[in-house]
Amino acid sequence: MGAIEARGLKKRYGDTVAAADVSLDVGSGEIYGVLGRNGAGKTTVVEMIAGLRRPDAGSVRVLGLDPWQDRSRVRQVLGVQLQEAALHGALTVGELVRLHRTFYRDGADPAELIERVGLTGQRGTRFDKLSGGQRQRVSVALALAGRPRAVILDELSTGLDPEARRGMWAMVERLRDDGVTVVLVSHLMEEVERLCDRVALIDAGRVVAVDTPSGLVRRAGLDQVMRFRAAGPFDPAVLERVDVVHSVRTADERVVVTGTGDLLQAVSTALVRADVTVLDTSFQQAGLEDAFLALTGDPFDGEER
Amino acid sequence: MTTTEDVPAGGPGPRAWASLTVAEAKMVARDTAGLVVPLGLPLLILVMHGLSFGHATTADGVSLFERYVIPLALTIVVAMVGIVNMPSFLVHYRRAKVLRRLAVTPAHPSMILGAQLFVGLVQCVLGVAIGVTVAMLFFDVGAPQRTGTAVAVLGLATLTMFAVGMIVAALAPSTNAAVATGLVMFFAFGALGGMFGPAESLPAPLAATGEMLPFGAAVQAIGAAWVGADQDPAHLIGMGAAVLVSGAIAVRWFRWD
């Protein structure tokens, strides 16, 4: 049984369909990414899972519990970090964490939690006086205040500088080490590629694909590109015979080879056999972003990259 | 894999209630500007009236100070807290999605409402205590002739103001709108209820209406209790009706998010 199961979730607001038919199966202890462009329905889906929005149809189980019928039990074991949620602004970081700790039966040590999100220096600072990134870190700390078995993190690293972002990622990895199930809503490809065991691609209210990040790249069937300069005369036929190669052409005195699978290895072997010495080799592999674009069709909105 | 059985059931315990109440108290106490009017304005009114006609009496020999000034000061305290301060916090919490954030924890957003009402009540008690103490120490005001009645009508007045405040909390779309709406209601009820001078100087129909509305009714009822006069049922009915109407509106329109 999975830690979080969503079956056939549907939600519409007036004429807008936010979720057309979404099913997710999040395994216990995995980091599960929910990836999609703005307006794809990611937040609606996780808010239905968190029991904040009632689905028009479909069902949700969090650790076997229904977020509506077993509300209080689900709240004890599911930590949620929401986008754009404010907190009691006049309270300090320390006061907020201690306050939220009292909501739970079991919980983390407030001082330790504050240290984990790197805010020990700000524990006496009022929430209102914090920077956007620091507020984000408080928000994540509060999601962990009840030592949850599963957490939903919606746009975890919004507003964080690169260093703080890496710190946050390390913290999420530690959650996985502790056996906590993590649902990570994101549109940051680097974040998803680095953290997620599996990713659900959501587009226009539907799950387009579920796979590991590298599985998604493979699934998109995108070519890898290898470029090099041959030290001597070179016959393209040497490479055209290789299985995984799709095309070979010459541009600006450089040979450009495209293909799939283990392209780098296959081409290198063929070149060695043909006794061709190469210089300036470069290799480009399609990333999750390319796969995302290929699998969801239209180009990304741009601003949210 | 976790099984359902080992997940504890039940809502947040007394510690959660206590800490949320303390949190609300800190929020209110740290909003210094919000404390000036409910705690400061009544004092100012006491002092100004005390200096100008400290020992004046009405035609039938009742102390003006006990009949009108004290009731006015106390009504201002509960009206300001109930109609302006408390709702503006609730609207801010809804607007800034504090309530929504709370809804994903074991604490229900209604706990904030409870904590705010409690903290508001404490503010009222504090304001009333300060007002009465100052009046007794410096302006020769005695205890109410009918203490029990005074406490009861003051309680009813407080309930009325908080109920009216819930209309503001239910309908105001933003914190700014809440403060503005609250102040307009406060001053409108106040003006009709004798806050800026005796209600008798208003046109008769306005004065009669104002006396039935929450502010005027509270001033009259508290004043009557203080000087030992009988309660005019009209004032009590006026406040009771305001509670019912406000309650119905608030129940119908209040949203948590």
Interface residues (C-beta under 8 A of the other chain):
Chain A: M1 A3 S28 A50 G51 L52 L63 G64 L65 D70 S72 R73 V74 R75 Q76 V77 L78 V80 L82 E84 A85 A86 L87 H88 G89 A90 L91 E95 R98 L99 H100 T102 F103 Y104 R105 R126 L142 G146 R149
Chain B: M1 T2 T3 T4 V7 P8 A9 G10 G11 P12 G13 R15 A16 A18 S19 L20 A23 K26 M27 R30 D31 A96 K97 V98 R100 R101 A103 V104 T105 P106 A107
